[in-house]
């Protein structure tokens, strides 16, 4: 399917929860934020149905995000439900890696193809400062578990303030090369001011070739991360919500004053 600017839209990012076991300083305040009521969160059956409709319309790439998707109870079951949908060529997940030692192999067995794991530094003290609650050793154990389970290619998401030339980013790059991993350097973003940039090592932030829609955990189809436009699947039905998002997808992102990274998935 194509939007009004002739961009082929074949990628659906699905936020399955707004909850997270970390409090990364660029994602949410230390005290956390008000969580969505459980009744507002889409069930696995609802997520699978929206995905089936999206795939029937041309989506063939799906990514599961959060918050932190691995804190959603029964997440392996959802992965199996999505992997059973004919037409999905790429089923991936973005995670902070804290729980991957437990979940990597079950996720692979359920049909997950690959993972992106957040890693902004290899300094334990800096890692704890950035994440507020995390331990670097747990992230590294998660990376090792993902490799062992065959969730490849394992990609590292490294948030940078300005560029990949920063000391922490250089260390992450060296680690990735040593471990046979891929790395993406993501400029730190601000939804409310519209501050974003093109991902170094990926396509994110490049509005000219944007191929994605987003499904939030409470059922909103978002045509753009940096936009307040939302179309709710419970109110409109999956197909109509997708069509409206597709028809109103902006040429370029601007600002988002209504949402937070923890409930969009980035």
C-alpha positions in Angstrom: 0.0 0.0 0.0 1.1 3.5 -0.7 0.5 6.9 1.0 -0.4 10.1 -0.8 3.3 10.8 -1.3 3.9 7.5 -3.1 5.8 6.0 -0.3 5.3 2.2 0.0 4.0 1.4 3.5 4.9 -2.1 4.5 6.1 -1.8 8.1 4.0 -2.0 11.3 5.5 -1.2 14.7 3.4 -2.6 17.6 3.7 -1.3 21.1 2.3 -4.0 23.4 2.7 -2.1 26.7 3.6 1.3 28.1 5.3 -0.3 31.1 9.0 -0.7 31.4 11.5 -2.1 34.0 13.9 0.7 33.3 13.6 4.5 33.6 16.0 5.7 30.8 16.6 9.4 31.2 15.7 10.3 27.6 12.5 8.2 27.7 10.7 9.0 31.0 11.2 10.8 34.3 12.8 9.0 37.2 9.4 8.7 39.0 7.8 7.2 35.9 4.6 8.4 34.3 0.9 7.6 34.7 0.3 4.2 33.2 -2.6 3.4 31.0 -5.5 1.5 32.6 -5.4 -2.2 31.9 -8.8 -2.1 30.1 -7.4 0.4 27.6 -4.6 -2.0 26.6 -5.3 -4.1 23.5 -5.6 -7.9 24.1 -3.4 -10.3 22.1 -6.4 -11.3 20.0 -7.0 -7.6 19.1 -3.3 -7.1 18.3 -3.3 -10.2 16.1 -6.4 -9.1 14.3 -5.1 -5.6 13.5 -1.9 -7.2 12.3 -3.8 -9.7 10.0 -5.7 -6.8 8.5 -2.5 -4.8 8.0 -0.8 -7.7 6.4 -3.7 -8.2 4.0 -3.2 -4.6 3.0 0.5 -4.9 2.3 2.4 -5.0 5.5 5.1 -7.6 5.6 7.4 -6.3 8.3 6.4 -6.2 12.0 8.3 -5.1 15.0 7.1 -5.5 18.6 8.0 -2.7 21.0 7.0 -1.2 24.4 7.7 0.3 26.8 9.6 -2.9 27.4 7.7 -5.7 25.5 9.1 -8.5 27.7 7.3 -7.2 30.8 4.0 -8.0 29.0 2.7 -11.2 30.5 2.4 -14.0 27.9 4.5 -12.1 25.3 5.8 -15.4 23.9 2.2 -16.4 23.1 1.7 -13.2 21.1 4.9 -13.8 19.2 3.6 -17.2 18.2 0.2 -15.7 17.2 2.0 -13.2 15.0 4.4 -15.6 13.5 1.5 -17.8 12.4 0.2 -14.9 10.2 1.0 -15.7 6.6 2.7 -12.9 4.8 5.0 -11.6 7.5 8.5 -11.8 6.2 10.3 -10.0 9.1 9.1 -10.4 12.7 11.4 -8.5 15.1 11.4 -7.0 18.6 13.1 -4.0 20.3 14.0 -4.7 23.9 16.4 -3.4 26.6 17.7 -6.9 27.0 17.1 -7.2 30.8 14.9 -10.2 30.5 16.4 -11.9 27.4 18.4 -14.5 29.3 14.9 -15.9 30.2 13.1 -15.2 27.0 15.5 -15.4 24.1 15.1 -19.1 23.3 11.3 -19.3 23.9 10.9 -16.2 21.6 13.0 -17.9 18.9 11.0 -21.1 19.3 7.8 -19.1 18.9 8.9 -17.6 15.6 10.6 -14.3 16.4 13.3 -13.6 13.8 15.6 -11.1 15.4 16.0 -8.4 18.1 17.3 -4.9 18.5 18.8 -4.4 22.0 19.4 -1.0 23.6 23.0 -0.3 24.5 24.2 3.2 24.9 27.4 2.6 26.7 29.8 -0.1 27.9 30.6 1.8 31.2 28.6 0.1 34.0 28.3 3.4 36.0 27.2 5.3 33.0 24.7 2.6 32.0 23.1 2.7 35.5 23.0 6.5 35.3 21.2 6.5 31.9 18.8 3.7 32.7 18.4 4.5 36.5 17.5 0.9 37.3 19.5 -1.2 34.9 22.8 -3.2 35.2 25.1 -3.4 32.2 25.9 -7.1 32.9 22.2 -8.0 32.4 22.1 -6.3 29.1 25.3 -8.1 28.0 23.9 -11.4 29.2 20.8 -10.7 27.1 22.8 -10.0 24.0 24.7 -13.3 24.5 21.4 -15.1 25.0 20.0 -13.6 21.8 23.0 -14.7 19.8 22.8 -18.2 21.2 19.1 -18.5 20.4 19.7 -17.4 16.8 17.8 -14.2 17.0 20.0 -12.8 14.3 21.1 -10.4 13.1 21.3 -8.9 16.6 21.3 -5.1 16.3 22.3 -2.7 19.0 20.4 0.6 19.4 22.8 3.2 20.7 21.3 6.6 21.5 23.7 9.5 21.0 23.5 13.2 21.8 25.0 14.3 18.5 27.0 11.7 16.6 28.6 8.3 16.5 31.9 9.9 17.3 31.1 10.2 20.9 33.3 8.1 23.3 30.5 5.8 24.5 29.3 5.3 20.9 32.8 4.4 19.7 33.1 1.8 22.4 29.7 0.3 21.5 30.8 0.2 17.9 34.0 -1.6 18.7 32.0 -4.1 20.9 29.6 -4.8 18.0 32.4 -5.4 15.6 34.1 -7.8 18.0 30.9 -9.7 18.7 29.6 -9.8 15.1 26.7 -7.5 15.8 25.2 -4.6 13.9 24.8 -1.2 15.5 22.4 1.8 14.9 23.2 5.2 16.3 20.0 7.0 17.1 20.1 10.8 17.7 18.4 11.7 20.9 14.9 12.9 20.1 12.3 15.3 21.7 8.7 14.7 20.7 7.4 18.1 22.0 10.0 20.2 20.2 10.2 18.1 17.1 13.9 17.3 17.5 14.9 14.2 15.5 17.5 13.1 13.0 18.3 10.3 10.6 19.5 7.1 12.3 23.2 6.2 11.5 23.0 2.6 10.3 19.3 2.5 9.7 16.4 4.3 8.0 14.6 5.8 11.0 14.2 9.6 10.8 14.4 9.7 7.0 11.0 11.0 6.2 11.5 10.8 2.4 11.5 7.0 2.6 9.4 6.4 5.7 7.5 3.1 5.3 5.9 2.6 8.7 2.7 2.9 10.7 2.5 2.5 14.4 0.0 0.7 16.6 0.0 1.9 20.2 -0.8 -0.4 23.1 -4.2 1.3 23.6 -5.2 0.8 19.9 -4.2 4.0 18.1 -2.8 3.7 14.6 -0.3 6.5 14.3 0.9 7.6 10.8 4.0 9.4 12.2 6.0 9.4 15.4 6.2 13.2 15.3 2.5 13.9 14.9 -0.6 14.1 17.1 -2.7 12.2 14.5 -4.2 9.0 15.8 -6.9 6.6 14.6 -8.3 4.2 17.1 -8.9 0.6 16.0 -11.6 0.0 18.6 -13.6 3.0 17.4 -13.1 2.7 13.7 -12.2 -0.9 13.1 -8.7 -1.9 12.0 -9.0 -1.4 8.2 -10.6 2.0 8.5 -8.1 3.2 11.1 -5.2 2.0 8.8 -6.7 3.7 5.8 -7.2 7.0 7.6 -3.6 6.9 8.9 -2.4 6.1 5.5 -4.3 8.9 3.8 -3.2 11.5 6.4 0.4 10.4 6.8 2.4 13.7 6.7 5.2 14.3 4.3 7.5 15.0 7.3 7.3 14.8 11.1 6.8 18.0 13.1 5.9 17.7 16.8 4.0 15.3 19.1 2.5 16.9 22.2 0.2 14.1 23.2 2.4 11.0 23.5 5.5 9.7 25.1 8.2 7.3 23.9 7.2 4.6 26.4 3.7 4.3 24.9 4.6 4.6 21.2 7.7 2.4 21.1 10.0 4.9 19.3 
